[in-house]
Amino acid sequence: MAQPPNDNFYAPPATDTTFTPTAGATIHREGNAVVVPAQLAVLPPRCVRCNQPASKRLLRRLYWHHPALYLLLLVGLCFYLIPALIVRKKAVIEVGLCDRHHQRRLQGILIGWLGFAGSLALTIATMEDYPVVGVFFMFSMIVLPIVGIVMAQVVSATRIDEQRAWLKTGRPFLESIREGVW
């Protein structure tokens, strides 16, 4: 069904109302989160970042645990990792991405991996003769993968229980979903 052109340049694109969500499941909005079934949810064929028509589909496995578990990091990494892996909840969703955000995701992956590998090689090459430069490359070996992860992330879970997952998406996609059942 064709939508009439929108005169407001800043308004997000209208949603595709012909989309049928996962059988027997509802996709709706609760505050600033999109709520979907926790297992095998299929989001509409719209980019989850900008709400443009999606040209690529990604299957995402999202994990979540209660944020209070991060306090265990104060005791030690192993004291955090083991309980976090045991109590984490999992959601499997299929999301759409437009070409622009798919390219941004690929650039983030490239920055993360090549940034780490290049910084490691340059750290090894410069540490003995130029220790200050070597420390800079050692720092970039940590920073560039973090930048890559942030760029590559398209959707994240803010909460997951046995039946539902609350997702953080782009503002235009979120605003295209009504409160209550979609």
Buried (B, 14 or more C-beta within 10 A) or exposed (E): EEEEEEEEEEEBBEBBEEEEBBEEBBBBBEEEBBBBBBBBBBBBBBBBBBBBEBBBEBEBEBEBBEEEBEEBEEEEEEBBEEEBEEEBBEBBBBBBBBEEBBEBBEEBBEBBEEBBEBBBEBBEEBBEEEEEBBEBBBEBBEEBBEBBEEBBEBBEBBBBEEEBBBBBBBEBBBBBBEEEEB
